[in-house]
Amino acid sequence: MSHTIVNPAALHDPTGFGYSHVADAPSPDLVFVAGQYASDADGHVASGDFAEQVELSFAHLGTALAAAGLDYSHVARLGTYIVGNDQARLEALVAVIGRIWGDKPPAQTLLGVAGLALPGMLFEVDAVAVRP
């Protein structure tokens, strides 16, 4: 088997939106986590506040990683997407990354974008993790 698709019960069912939360590739030990956003149990955007969206998105990332038996320490790469990127939003993101990874954050690409998949989405994060 090349990979396993995992949709944790603790996150909304993403299949109606055309994606899965996690693609677990046991060889070569990579786990790909789809874009996580500030979703409620039904997949709707839970908050209009940017900082709250960042917090909830990273909480969902942690849930997705746990479904593959991993945690934040296994993340090698992040992709982050900010609608209306500015200094204040960058600082909110950096604060959360600093709290989670300290002085050893993963490689990251940040993209400022005009919009994301759903109305009201201001932030999204995806990840590649490495199984030890």
C-alpha positions in Angstrom: 0.0 0.0 0.0 1.5 3.4 -1.0 -0.5 5.6 1.5 -3.5 5.7 3.8 -6.1 8.4 3.8 -7.2 9.4 7.3 -10.0 11.8 8.3 -10.0 12.1 12.1 -13.4 11.9 13.7 -12.4 15.0 15.8 -12.3 17.1 12.7 -15.1 17.9 10.3 -15.7 15.5 7.4 -13.8 17.2 4.5 -14.8 14.8 1.7 -17.8 16.9 0.7 -15.2 19.7 0.1 -13.1 17.5 -2.1 -10.1 16.6 0.1 -9.0 14.5 3.0 -7.2 15.8 6.1 -4.2 13.4 6.1 -2.3 11.2 3.6 -0.1 8.9 5.6 2.8 7.6 3.4 4.6 4.9 5.5 7.4 4.7 2.9 9.4 6.9 2.7 7.9 7.8 6.1 6.3 11.0 5.1 2.8 12.2 6.2 1.0 15.0 4.3 -1.6 17.0 6.1 -4.0 19.0 4.0 -4.8 22.6 4.6 -6.3 23.1 8.1 -8.4 26.1 8.8 -10.6 27.5 11.6 -13.4 25.0 10.9 -16.3 24.1 13.2 -17.6 20.5 13.4 -19.5 21.1 10.1 -16.6 22.6 8.2 -17.9 26.2 8.4 -15.5 29.0 9.4 -15.8 29.2 13.2 -14.5 32.7 13.7 -14.0 36.0 11.8 -11.0 36.9 13.9 -7.6 36.4 12.3 -5.7 35.4 15.4 -8.4 33.0 16.5 -8.3 31.4 13.0 -4.6 30.9 13.3 -4.9 29.3 16.8 -7.7 27.0 15.7 -6.0 26.0 12.4 -2.9 24.9 14.3 -5.0 23.1 16.9 -6.6 21.2 13.9 -3.1 20.5 12.5 -2.2 18.9 15.9 -5.4 16.8 15.7 -4.5 15.6 12.2 -1.0 14.8 13.1 -2.1 12.8 16.2 -4.4 10.7 13.9 -1.2 9.6 12.1 0.6 8.9 15.5 2.6 12.1 15.3 2.9 15.5 16.9 4.2 19.0 16.0 7.8 17.9 16.5 7.5 15.7 13.5 6.6 18.5 11.1 9.4 19.3 8.6 7.6 21.8 6.4 4.6 24.2 6.7 2.7 25.9 4.0 0.9 29.0 5.3 -1.7 31.1 3.5 -2.8 34.5 4.7 -5.6 36.6 3.2 -4.7 40.3 3.4 -1.2 39.6 4.7 0.3 42.5 6.7 2.7 43.0 9.6 0.0 42.4 12.3 -1.1 39.1 10.8 2.5 38.0 10.3 3.2 38.7 14.0 0.1 36.7 15.0 1.4 33.7 13.0 4.9 34.0 14.3 3.7 34.1 17.9 1.8 30.7 17.4 4.7 29.1 15.6 7.1 30.3 18.3 4.9 28.9 21.0 4.7 25.5 19.3 8.3 25.1 18.0 10.3 27.6 19.9 13.6 28.4 18.2 13.4 25.3 15.9 10.5 26.0 13.6 10.0 23.8 10.5 10.8 25.1 7.0 7.9 27.3 5.9 6.5 29.0 2.8 4.1 31.8 3.5 1.9 33.0 0.7 -0.3 36.1 0.8 -3.4 35.3 -1.1 -6.5 37.1 -2.4 -8.8 34.5 -1.0 -9.1 30.9 0.2 -11.6 28.1 -0.3 -14.5 29.4 1.8 -15.9 32.9 2.5 -14.5 34.2 5.7 -11.4 32.0 5.7 -8.4 34.3 6.5 -5.8 31.6 7.2 -4.8 28.1 6.3 -1.9 25.8 7.1 -0.7 22.5 5.5 2.2 20.4 6.6 4.6 17.6 5.7 5.7 15.5 8.7 8.4 12.8 8.9 7.7 9.6 10.8 10.6 8.7 13.1 
